[in-house]
Amino acid sequence: MFTIIGLMLTGMLLGYLLRKRNLSKIHKVITVLIWVLLFILGIEVGGNEEIIKGLHTIGLEAVILTIGGTLGSVIAAWALWRALYKRKGGQA
C-alpha cells in the first residue's frame, strides 16, 4: 500500500515540477501503457483455471456491478454538473 501511495505522490511531484514543459506526447504514451496493462491482465485471467471455470457465475455478478457502477457514476456526474452549473447562475 505504501508503495502505491509513494508512486502516486512521486508522479504528482514530477507533474508539478514538469508542468511548464510541453508534454503533448505523454497522452499517447499513457494510452499505449493502459492497453498493454489490459492485455497483460487478460493473459493473467485467461491463465487462471479457477476464473475460467467459474466464469458463468462470475459473469452475472460482473454485469450487475458494471451496470450499477456505471449508473451511479452517471447520476453522480449529472448531479455535480447540475449543482455547479446552478452555482454560476445558469439554467441546468
C-alpha positions as CSV (number, residue, x, y, z in Angstrom):
1,M,0.0,0.0,0.0
2,F,2.8,2.4,0.9
3,T,4.5,1.6,-2.5
4,I,1.3,2.6,-4.4
5,I,0.9,5.8,-2.4
6,G,4.6,6.6,-2.8
7,L,4.4,6.1,-6.6
8,M,1.4,8.3,-6.8
9,L,3.0,11.1,-4.8
10,T,6.2,10.8,-6.9
11,G,4.1,11.2,-10.0
12,M,2.4,14.2,-8.6
13,L,5.7,15.7,-7.7
14,L,7.1,15.1,-11.2
15,G,4.0,16.5,-12.7
16,Y,4.3,19.6,-10.6
17,L,8.0,20.1,-11.5
18,L,7.4,19.5,-15.2
19,R,4.2,21.4,-15.6
20,K,5.7,24.2,-17.7
21,R,7.2,21.8,-20.2
22,N,5.4,20.7,-23.3
23,L,4.3,17.1,-22.7
24,S,2.0,16.7,-25.6
25,K,3.2,13.1,-26.4
26,I,2.6,11.9,-22.8
27,H,-1.1,11.2,-23.6
28,K,-0.2,8.7,-26.3
29,V,2.3,7.0,-24.1
30,I,-0.2,6.7,-21.3
31,T,-2.8,5.3,-23.7
32,V,-0.3,2.6,-25.0
33,L,0.6,1.7,-21.5
34,I,-3.0,1.2,-20.5
35,W,-3.6,-1.0,-23.4
36,V,-0.5,-3.1,-22.5
37,L,-1.7,-3.4,-18.9
38,L,-5.2,-4.5,-20.1
39,F,-3.6,-7.1,-22.4
40,I,-1.4,-8.5,-19.6
41,L,-4.5,-8.6,-17.3
42,G,-6.3,-10.6,-19.9
43,I,-3.4,-13.0,-20.1
44,E,-3.5,-13.4,-16.3
45,V,-7.2,-14.0,-16.2
46,G,-7.0,-16.4,-19.2
47,G,-4.3,-18.4,-17.4
48,N,-6.2,-18.8,-14.2
49,E,-8.3,-22.0,-14.4
50,E,-10.5,-21.2,-11.4
51,I,-11.6,-17.9,-13.0
52,I,-12.3,-19.6,-16.4
53,K,-14.2,-22.5,-14.7
54,G,-16.3,-20.1,-12.7
55,L,-16.9,-17.6,-15.5
56,H,-20.6,-18.4,-15.8
57,T,-21.2,-17.4,-12.2
58,I,-18.8,-14.5,-12.1
59,G,-20.4,-13.1,-15.3
60,L,-23.8,-12.3,-13.8
61,E,-22.2,-10.6,-10.8
62,A,-19.9,-8.6,-13.1
63,V,-22.8,-7.4,-15.3
64,I,-24.7,-6.3,-12.2
65,L,-21.7,-4.5,-10.8
66,T,-20.9,-2.9,-14.1
67,I,-24.4,-1.6,-14.6
68,G,-24.6,-0.4,-11.0
69,G,-21.2,1.3,-11.2
70,T,-22.0,3.0,-14.5
71,L,-25.4,4.2,-13.4
72,G,-24.0,5.5,-10.1
73,S,-21.2,7.4,-11.9
74,V,-23.6,8.9,-14.5
75,I,-26.1,10.0,-11.8
76,A,-23.3,11.5,-9.6
77,A,-21.7,13.3,-12.6
78,W,-25.1,14.7,-13.6
79,A,-25.9,15.9,-10.1
80,L,-22.4,17.5,-9.8
81,W,-22.8,19.2,-13.2
82,R,-26.2,20.5,-12.2
83,A,-25.0,21.8,-8.8
84,L,-22.0,23.5,-10.3
85,Y,-24.0,25.0,-13.2
86,K,-26.7,26.4,-11.0
87,R,-24.0,27.9,-8.7
88,K,-22.8,30.0,-11.7
89,G,-26.3,31.3,-12.3
90,G,-27.2,29.3,-15.3
91,Q,-30.1,27.1,-16.0
92,A,-29.5,23.3,-15.9
